[in-house]
Amino acid sequence: MDVKALEQLLQAVREGNLSVEEALQRLRALPYENLEFARIDTHRALRVGFPEVVFCQGKTPEQVLAILGRLGNRHRKVLATRASPELASMVMERFPRTRYHEAARILVLGESEPESETPQDRYVLVVAAGTSDLPVAEEAAVTASEMGSRVERLYDVGVAGLHRLLSQSEKLFAAHVLVVAAGMEGALPSVVGGLVSRPVIAVPTSVGYGAHFGGLAPLLTMLNSCAPGVAVVNIDNGFGAGYLAHLINCG
């Protein structure tokens, strides 16, 4: 249940269209619903403004379907991350009002169009160093977009060819907040942070050769950035970056 749904519920009680007993029955599952293998946080949208997001990796298809079914009954939109194409097919068969962003590995159950919560001249810019970083960058982009932010993309502009990035300076300077995904040595967020006057959210990706240590090398590079205004999320955490970018963008 989100704020809008709760307002409608209370309004229905006040106008006499819904009894107090019926309203209590609908609210009975707050603040969570126990499915034994999962305790679904049905109160989260009221607290933080967006429903609980399902992390599919490590869960069985049956568990994902059960959780999405319960959340879908209570919220207008539900996101599920790290969903494989095989899982996506099963979910879409069970819940026809589901969209799958394959590049981002994100399922969206419910509303077909994101509700814009921010002025259209204010946008999140998602920047990716290389094509191999796109799954993480797209996870960030789709997350921010589905939460209600306008999102622009700038891909394959890594430090090996800085002219590609600098040629897009107008788009860089106009962004309200930037998400920068990079693997290998992870230098791109520092470069972007040294160019713009807006917050930069750095995302290290697990893309690189052996001494890259599965994303640890770019993570340490980003944490040691000398550019001001750069924050860092965990390795491959495009979802966390997109979520934070939306909160900054709509704030």
C-alpha positions in Angstrom: 0.0 0.0 0.0 1.3 3.4 -0.9 0.3 6.9 0.2 -2.2 7.4 -2.6 -3.9 4.1 -1.9 -4.1 4.8 1.8 -5.6 8.3 1.1 -8.3 6.6 -1.1 -9.0 4.1 1.6 -9.5 6.7 4.3 -11.6 8.8 1.9 -13.9 5.9 1.2 -14.4 5.3 5.0 -15.1 9.0 5.5 -17.7 9.1 2.7 -19.3 5.9 4.0 -18.4 3.8 0.9 -16.3 1.5 3.0 -16.9 0.2 6.6 -14.4 0.5 9.3 -14.2 -3.3 9.5 -13.5 -3.6 5.8 -10.8 -0.9 6.0 -9.2 -2.7 9.0 -9.2 -6.0 7.0 -7.3 -4.3 4.2 -4.8 -2.8 6.6 -4.4 -6.0 8.6 -1.3 -7.2 6.7 0.7 -4.0 7.6 3.5 -3.7 8.3 4.5 -7.1 6.7 3.1 -10.3 5.4 4.7 -13.6 6.5 5.1 -16.2 3.7 7.5 -18.3 5.8 10.3 -18.1 3.2 9.8 -14.3 3.0 8.4 -11.5 5.1 7.0 -9.1 2.6 7.3 -5.4 3.7 3.9 -4.1 2.8 4.6 -0.9 4.7 7.6 0.2 2.8 5.9 2.5 0.3 4.3 4.4 3.1 7.7 4.9 4.8 10.1 5.6 1.9 7.8 6.3 -1.1 8.3 3.2 -3.2 7.3 -0.5 -2.6 9.7 -3.3 -1.8 11.8 -4.3 -4.8 12.3 -8.1 -5.4 15.9 -9.3 -5.9 15.3 -12.5 -8.0 18.8 -13.9 -7.9 19.0 -16.9 -5.5 15.3 -17.3 -5.2 13.3 -20.1 -6.9 10.8 -19.2 -9.6 8.0 -20.3 -7.2 9.2 -17.9 -4.5 9.5 -15.0 -7.0 6.0 -15.7 -8.3 4.5 -15.8 -4.8 6.2 -12.6 -3.7 5.3 -10.7 -6.8 1.7 -11.9 -6.6 1.3 -10.6 -3.0 3.1 -7.3 -3.8 1.2 -6.8 -7.1 -2.1 -7.1 -5.2 -1.1 -4.1 -2.9 0.8 -1.8 -5.2 0.3 -0.2 -8.6 3.8 -1.0 -9.6 6.4 -3.6 -8.5 10.0 -4.0 -9.6 12.0 -7.2 -9.7 15.7 -7.1 -10.4 18.3 -9.6 -11.7 15.6 -11.6 -13.5 16.8 -14.1 -16.1 14.9 -14.4 -19.5 13.6 -17.8 -18.4 12.2 -16.4 -15.1 10.8 -13.4 -17.0 8.9 -15.7 -19.3 7.3 -17.5 -16.3 6.4 -14.2 -14.6 4.8 -12.7 -17.8 2.8 -15.9 -18.3 1.4 -15.7 -14.8 1.0 -11.9 -14.7 0.2 -10.5 -18.2 0.6 -6.9 -17.1 4.4 -7.4 -16.8 7.1 -5.8 -18.9 10.7 -7.1 -19.1 13.7 -4.9 -19.7 16.1 -7.6 -20.8 19.3 -5.5 -20.9 18.6 -4.3 -17.4 17.3 -7.7 -16.2 14.4 -5.9 -14.6 10.7 -7.0 -14.5 8.0 -4.3 -14.0 4.6 -5.6 -12.7 1.7 -3.2 -13.0 1.6 0.3 -14.5 2.7 0.4 -18.1 4.1 3.9 -18.0 6.4 5.5 -15.4 4.7 8.3 -13.4 6.9 11.4 -13.8 7.6 13.0 -10.4 10.1 15.6 -11.6 10.2 18.6 -14.0 11.1 17.4 -17.5 14.1 19.8 -17.6 15.6 17.9 -14.7 17.1 14.5 -15.6 19.4 11.7 -14.5 22.2 11.0 -16.9 23.5 7.4 -16.9 27.0 7.2 -18.3 28.8 3.9 -19.1 32.5 3.6 -19.8 32.2 0.6 -22.2 29.6 -1.6 -23.9 30.4 -4.4 -21.4 29.2 -2.1 -18.6 25.7 -1.8 -20.1 23.8 -4.4 -18.0 24.7 -2.4 -14.9 24.1 1.0 -16.5 20.7 -0.2 -17.8 19.8 -1.5 -14.4 20.4 2.0 -13.1 18.6 3.7 -16.0 15.5 1.6 -15.8 15.3 1.8 -12.1 15.4 5.6 -12.1 13.0 5.8 -15.0 10.4 3.4 -13.5 10.5 5.4 -10.3 9.5 8.5 -12.1 12.7 10.3 -13.2 13.5 11.4 -16.7 16.6 9.5 -17.8 19.2 10.2 -20.5 22.0 7.8 -21.5 25.6 8.3 -22.6 27.3 5.0 -23.4 30.8 3.9 -24.5 32.6 7.1 -23.4 35.4 5.6 -21.3 38.8 7.2 -20.6 40.6 5.3 -23.4 39.0 7.9 -25.8 38.1 11.0 -23.8 37.1 12.9 -26.9 34.0 10.8 -27.0 33.0 12.1 -23.6 34.0 15.7 -24.1 32.0 15.9 -27.3 28.9 15.4 -25.1 29.7 18.1 -22.6 26.3 19.9 -23.1 24.5 16.8 -22.0 26.9 16.3 -19.1 26.5 19.9 -17.8 22.7 19.9 -18.0 22.1 16.7 -16.0 20.8 17.1 -12.4 22.5 14.0 -11.2 24.8 11.5 -12.9 25.4 7.8 -12.6 28.7 6.6 -14.0 29.3 2.8 -14.5 32.9 1.7 -15.2 34.9 -1.5 -15.0 38.7 -2.0 -15.7 40.5 0.6 -13.7 37.3 2.6 -12.9 38.7 6.1 -13.7 35.7 7.5 -15.5 33.7 8.8 -12.4 36.7 10.9 -11.3 36.9 12.4 -14.8 33.2 13.2 -14.8 33.3 14.5 -11.2 36.0 16.9 -12.3 33.8 18.3 -15.0 30.4 18.8 -13.6 28.8 20.7 -10.6 26.2 18.0 -9.9 26.3 14.8 -7.7 28.0 11.8 -9.4 27.1 8.3 -8.3 29.9 5.9 -9.2 29.2 2.2 -9.9 32.1 -0.2 -10.2 31.4 -3.1 -12.5 32.8 -6.6 -12.5 34.2 -6.2 -16.0 38.0 -6.6 -16.4 41.0 -8.8 -16.5 42.6 -10.8 -13.6 44.1 -8.0 -11.5 40.7 -6.3 -11.7 39.6 -8.8 -9.0 36.0 -8.9 -10.1 35.3 -5.2 -9.6 37.4 -4.6 -6.5 40.0 -2.6 -8.4 37.5 0.0 -9.8 35.7 0.1 -6.4 38.9 1.1 -4.7 39.7 3.6 -7.4 36.3 5.2 -7.1 36.5 5.3 -3.3 39.8 7.1 -3.6 38.6 9.6 -6.1 40.0 13.1 -5.6 37.1 14.7 -7.5 34.5 16.3 -5.2 30.9 15.2 -5.2 31.5 11.5 -6.1 29.7 8.9 -4.1 30.2 5.1 -4.6 27.8 2.2 -4.5 28.7 -1.5 -4.4 30.1 -3.5 -7.3 27.5 -4.0 -10.1 24.8 -2.3 -7.9 23.0 -0.5 -10.8 19.8 -0.7 -8.9 21.1 1.1 -5.8 22.7 3.8 -8.0 19.4 4.3 -10.0 17.3 4.5 -6.8 19.6 7.0 -5.2 19.8 9.1 -8.4 16.0 9.3 -8.5 15.8 10.5 -4.9 18.4 13.2 -5.6 16.6 14.1 -8.8 13.2 14.5 -7.3 14.4 16.2 -4.1 
